[in-house]
């Protein structure tokens, strides 16, 4: 069998790699993979048409300057699919790119099965996206258990396949203690994990807010230390902006220090200040209580704020059906309020435990690996087609 996969950012690369591994395990014949992906997918045998990092942009204002280049890449990718039609086209997240490719392919070859990995967040905003996606997608692999009904009502088949964060290993208490010792952090010193985002625009917008929030918190906890796991793609930007912080954080770069160091930092922290996104699920997996803070380009903020259908965007809150995790979004992203919330969480670290455990259970903790479940869903769908 031959699959053409398209991923546009690191999280999609991880999903694609796990799916490829699952397909290799359960398919009757060794599958062949083509498409666009990052280092993880390439390690499983995919030869990427072009560097995936070209597609790692976010926000309406951020995309506009790169529109013409992205449009060329969309056509180039669709042409590659049509030149050697696969058994299935599998698009992974990044809908502004991947679904445009799928639309071109569907118009030219409606017989090619199309599968999309990661359901659109129609439960949060822009409900019409599901119906629009159904015009070019046959089957959806959903990360969250509440998503399939939204997809099937729009005319697509859909399976909940679990979220990869529920299957990931986390650092042990011994590894967390060793991390503190290796960085000369006292066992009783508050350790704050700072996670200002994995994209350059996020880091640029959030760095000063995070720095001021931590400065205010440190006035209450003078022995406090800060650790910042760096997303490799923005390591240079992080190094530039943290010079303005009162207390320089301990930088952990997974490319240099290994993923185990990042996991140990998560487990060692008493509280995390994090940008909104799937990182809240990583924190829940490691049982690290958190405060979420996020802002965006003014234009994007005005548009998205008018479309939101939910009163929280933090995934732990949504999946656990609680509001245990405090969040400060847009105009509410103010250092004084964030620092106050961080202090409250430090004073009551167990207040989020139930919500974090419920989140992990609902995402499939203890069950089959999500990549394997996704692979079986793909093959079952093709068998029915």
HUPEMO-V567720 format. One record per residue. RES is the residue in one small letter. PHI is phi in radians with two decimals (999 if undefined). OMEGA is omega in whole degrees, 0 to 359 (* if undefined). D_LAST is the distance of its C-alpha to the last C-alpha in Angstrom with 1 decimal. Layout:
RES_PHI_OMEGA_D_LAST + RES_PHI_OMEGA_D_LAST
//
This chain:
x_999_180_14.8 + x_-2.24_180_15.9 + x_-2.14_173_15.4 + x_-1.90_183_17.4 + x_-1.97_178_18.8 + x_-2.29_173_21.2 + x_-2.13_185_23.8 + x_-2.09_180_26.9 + x_-2.73_187_29.2 + x_-0.96_180_30.4 + x_-1.10_176_28.4 + x_-1.19_177_25.2 + x_-1.07_179_26.4 + x_-1.16_177_26.9 + x_-1.09_181_23.4 + x_-1.09_180_21.9 + x_-1.12_179_24.2 + x_-1.15_177_23.4 + x_-1.14_178_19.6 + x_-1.06_178_20.4 + x_-1.10_179_22.7 + x_-1.14_179_20.1 + x_-1.12_178_17.5 + x_-1.09_182_20.4 + x_-1.33_190_21.4 + x_-1.82_181_18.3 + x_-1.22_181_16.3 + x_-1.19_176_17.3 + x_-2.12_183_18.5 + x_-1.09_183_20.4 + x_-1.34_174_18.3 + x_-1.95_184_19.9 + x_-2.15_172_20.3 + x_-2.28_174_21.6 + x_2.38_181_22.3 + x_-2.25_180_24.8 + x_-2.87_182_26.2 + x_-1.73_186_29.4 + x_-1.09_181_31.4 + x_-1.21_178_29.3 + x_-1.19_178_26.1 + x_-1.12_178_28.4 + x_-1.17_177_29.8 + x_-1.75_170_26.4 + x_1.86_179_26.2 + x_-1.55_173_25.1 + x_-1.70_187_27.4 + x_-1.27_179_27.6 + x_-1.05_180_28.0 + x_-2.76_182_30.9 + x_-1.07_182_32.4 + x_-1.07_184_30.2 + x_-1.07_176_33.4 + x_-1.09_185_33.6 + x_-1.72_186_30.9 + x_-1.43_176_32.5 + x_-2.18_184_34.1 + x_-2.52_177_34.2 + x_1.67_184_35.7 + x_-1.05_183_36.0 + x_-1.22_181_39.4 + x_-1.26_183_38.5 + x_-1.30_187_35.6 + x_-0.92_181_37.7 + x_-1.13_182_39.9 + x_-1.82_189_37.0 + x_-1.04_184_35.0 + x_-1.13_178_35.6 + x_-1.13_179_34.9 + x_-1.13_179_31.6 + x_-1.08_177_30.7 + x_-1.12_180_31.4 + x_-1.17_176_29.3 + x_-1.04_181_26.3 + x_-1.15_179_26.6 + x_-1.06_181_27.3 + x_-1.20_178_24.1 + x_-1.08_179_21.9 + x_-1.06_180_23.7 + x_-1.17_177_23.0 + x_-1.10_185_19.3 + x_-1.27_181_19.5 + x_-1.20_180_22.1 + x_-2.53_189_19.9 + x_-0.99_180_16.2 + x_-1.52_173_14.4 + x_-1.23_175_11.1 + x_-2.79_170_10.9 + x_-1.71_182_13.7 + x_-2.02_177_14.9 + x_-1.65_186_17.8 + x_-2.15_178_20.2 + x_0.91_178_22.5 + x_0.70_188_25.1 + x_-1.07_180_23.4 + x_-1.08_177_26.2 + x_-1.74_191_25.3 + x_-1.14_182_21.7 + x_-1.30_173_20.3 + x_-1.22_174_22.6 + x_-1.11_181_21.1 + x_-1.05_181_17.5 + x_-1.15_178_19.0 + x_-1.13_180_20.6 + x_-1.13_181_17.5 + x_-1.09_180_15.4 + x_-1.14_183_18.4 + x_-1.54_184_18.7 + x_-2.43_182_15.1 + x_-1.14_180_12.6 + x_-1.44_180_10.0 + x_-1.37_179_10.3 + x_-1.09_181_8.0 + x_-2.11_183_10.8 + x_-2.26_179_11.9 + x_-2.06_181_15.4 + x_-1.78_184_17.6 + x_1.73_179_20.4 + x_-1.20_176_20.1 + x_-1.15_184_22.8 + x_-1.42_182_25.9 + x_-1.18_177_25.7 + x_-1.29_181_27.7 + x_-1.82_182_30.5 + x_-2.90_179_30.7 + x_0.92_183_29.0 + x_-1.03_182_26.7 + x_-1.21_181_25.4 + x_-1.11_181_23.5 + x_-1.12_179_20.5 + x_-1.12_178_20.1 + x_-1.15_180_20.8 + x_-1.16_181_18.3 + x_-1.10_177_15.5 + x_-1.21_185_16.4 + x_-2.24_183_15.0 + x_-2.11_180_12.9 + x_-1.60_191_9.5 + x_-2.47_183_10.3 + x_-2.18_173_13.8 + x_-1.81_188_15.8 + x_-1.75_179_19.0 + x_-1.50_187_22.4 + x_-2.06_188_24.2 + x_-1.18_182_23.7 + x_-1.56_188_24.6 + x_-1.52_184_21.9 + x_-0.90_180_18.6 + x_-1.04_178_20.1 + x_-1.13_182_21.0 + x_-1.32_182_17.5 + x_-1.15_179_15.8 + x_-1.17_178_18.8 + x_-1.56_175_18.0 + x_1.89_177_14.5 + x_-1.87_169_12.4 + x_-1.40_185_11.0 + x_-2.74_174_13.5 + x_-2.18_168_15.1 + x_-1.37_184_18.8 + x_-1.95_180_19.2 + x_1.56_180_23.0 + x_-1.82_183_25.3 + x_-1.04_181_26.7 + x_-1.12_181_30.2 + x_-1.27_181_30.2 + x_-1.84_185_29.8 + x_-1.34_177_32.4 + x_-1.41_179_35.8 + x_-2.15_182_38.9 + x_-1.26_179_42.5 + x_-1.42_174_44.9 + x_-0.98_179_48.2 + x_-1.15_179_50.0 + x_-1.21_177_48.1 + x_-1.12_179_48.6 + x_-1.13_179_52.4 + x_-1.15_177_52.5 + x_-1.08_179_51.0 + x_-1.06_181_53.8 + x_-1.10_184_56.4 + x_-1.16_179_55.3 + x_-1.93_176_55.7 + x_0.96_177_58.9 + x_-1.81_181_57.5 + x_-1.06_183_59.5 + x_-1.05_182_57.7 + x_-1.75_178_58.8 + x_-1.42_177_58.2 + x_-1.03_178_55.5 + x_-2.02_182_52.7 + x_-1.85_177_50.4 + x_-1.62_179_47.1 + x_-1.82_183_46.6 + x_-2.34_186_43.1 + x_-1.45_175_43.5 + x_2.05_182_40.0 + x_-1.96_178_38.1 + x_-2.09_185_38.4 + x_-1.00_181_41.7 + x_-1.08_179_41.8 + x_-1.10_182_41.4 + x_-1.06_181_44.1 + x_-1.07_183_46.5 + x_-1.30_189_46.2 + x_-1.68_188_46.4 + x_-1.00_183_48.9 + x_-1.20_177_52.0 + x_-1.10_179_50.8 + x_-1.12_181_49.9 + x_-1.04_180_53.2 + x_-1.21_178_55.3 + x_-1.11_181_53.5 + x_-1.22_176_54.3 + x_-1.07_180_57.8 + x_-1.14_179_58.4 + x_-1.16_183_57.0 + x_-1.21_176_59.2 + x_-1.14_177_62.3 + x_-1.62_180_61.6 + x_-2.18_186_60.5 + x_-1.09_180_62.6 + x_-1.52_183_61.5 + x_-1.08_173_57.8 + x_-2.09_182_55.7 + x_-2.20_174_52.6 + x_-2.17_184_49.8 + x_-2.24_172_47.2 + x_-1.22_188_44.1 + x_-1.67_168_43.4 + x_-1.22_187_40.1 + x_-0.90_183_40.8 + x_-1.16_182_39.6 + x_-2.13_183_42.4 + x_-1.02_182_45.1 + x_-1.19_179_47.5 + x_-1.17_178_47.2 + x_-1.06_180_47.7 + x_-1.04_181_50.8 + x_-1.28_188_52.2 + x_-1.47_184_51.9 + x_-1.29_176_52.9 + x_-1.09_180_56.4 + x_-1.49_182_57.0 + x_-1.37_181_56.3 + x_-1.09_179_59.4 + x_-1.98_179_58.2 + x_-1.04_181_56.2 + x_-1.35_170_53.1 + x_-1.34_181_52.3 + x_-1.59_175_49.5 + x_-2.09_180_46.7 + x_-1.90_182_44.6 + x_-0.99_178_41.6 + x_-1.14_182_41.8 + x_-1.66_188_45.5 + x_-1.71_181_45.8 + x_1.61_181_42.5 + x_-1.14_180_39.9 + x_-1.08_179_42.1 + x_-1.17_177_44.8 + x_-1.11_179_42.5 + x_-1.07_179_41.4 + x_-1.15_177_45.0 + x_-1.12_178_46.0 + x_-1.05_184_43.5 + x_-1.24_183_44.8 + x_-1.37_186_48.4 + x_-1.25_176_48.4 + x_-1.53_179_49.8 + x_-2.76_178_48.0 + x_-2.13_168_45.6 + x_-1.91_190_45.8 + x_-2.29_170_42.4 + x_-1.19_179_40.5 + x_-1.15_178_37.7 + x_2.53_183_34.3 + x_-1.19_178_32.4 + x_-1.06_178_35.8 + x_-1.11_177_36.6 + x_-1.29_175_34.0 + x_-1.07_179_35.5 + x_-1.15_178_38.9 + x_-1.10_179_37.7 + x_-1.09_180_36.4 + x_-1.61_179_39.9 + x_1.08_178_41.7 + x_-1.74_178_43.4 + x_-1.11_192_44.5 + x_-2.55_167_44.0 + x_-2.24_183_44.9 + x_-1.84_177_42.5 + x_-2.40_183_43.9 + x_-2.75_172_42.2 + x_-2.48_183_43.2 + x_-2.55_175_41.7 + x_-0.89_186_42.8 + x_-0.98_181_44.7 + x_-1.11_180_42.5 + x_-1.07_181_39.3 + x_-1.07_182_41.1 + x_-1.12_182_42.1 + x_-1.23_186_38.7 + x_-1.19_181_36.7 + x_-1.06_180_39.4 + x_-1.44_183_39.1 + x_-1.79_185_35.3 + x_-1.04_180_35.2 + x_-1.90_183_34.2 + x_-2.13_182_35.3 + x_-1.67_175_38.7 + x_-2.62_177_37.8 + x_-1.95_180_35.5 + x_-1.34_187_36.2 + x_-1.10_177_33.1 + x_-1.07_177_35.3 + x_-1.10_184_36.7 + x_-1.20_185_33.4 + x_-1.26_180_31.7 + x_-1.41_183_34.8 + x_0.99_174_35.6 + x_-2.26_171_39.1 + x_-2.27_185_41.1 + x_-1.23_184_42.7 + x_-1.67_177_42.3 + x_-1.24_180_44.7 + x_-2.37_182_43.4 + x_-2.32_189_45.3 + x_-2.07_174_43.3 + x_1.03_182_44.4 + x_-1.12_179_48.0 + x_-1.46_183_48.2 + x_-1.40_186_47.8 + x_-2.06_186_51.6 + x_-0.96_183_53.2 + x_-1.08_180_55.7 + x_-1.22_179_53.1 + x_-1.12_180_50.8 + x_-1.06_179_53.7 + x_-1.09_179_54.7 + x_-1.16_177_51.2 + x_-1.06_178_51.2 + x_-1.09_178_54.6 + x_-1.09_180_53.4 + x_-1.20_177_50.5 + x_-1.07_180_52.9 + x_-1.31_181_55.2 + x_-2.35_188_52.5 + x_-1.15_183_49.9 + x_-1.57_186_48.3 + x_-1.22_180_47.4 + x_-1.79_188_43.8 + x_-1.02_182_43.1 + x_-1.06_181_41.5 + x_-1.14_180_39.1 + x_-1.18_179_38.2 + x_-1.16_178_37.5 + x_-1.08_178_35.5 + x_-1.05_181_33.3 + x_-1.12_179_32.6 + x_-1.09_182_31.8 + x_-1.25_178_29.3 + x_-1.55_174_27.6 + x_1.86_179_27.0 + x_-1.00_179_30.3 + x_1.56_180_30.7 + x_-1.71_178_27.0 + x_-1.03_180_24.6 + x_-1.04_181_24.6 + x_-0.98_179_22.4 + x_-1.09_178_21.1 + x_-1.24_177_20.1 + x_-1.10_178_18.4 + x_-1.14_179_16.6 + x_-1.08_179_15.5 + x_-1.12_178_14.2 + x_-1.12_178_12.2 + x_-1.07_183_10.7 + x_-1.18_177_9.9 + x_-1.10_179_8.7 + x_-1.12_180_6.2 + x_-1.11_179_5.0 + x_-1.16_180_5.6 + x_-1.42_187_3.8 + x_-1.28_*_0.0
//
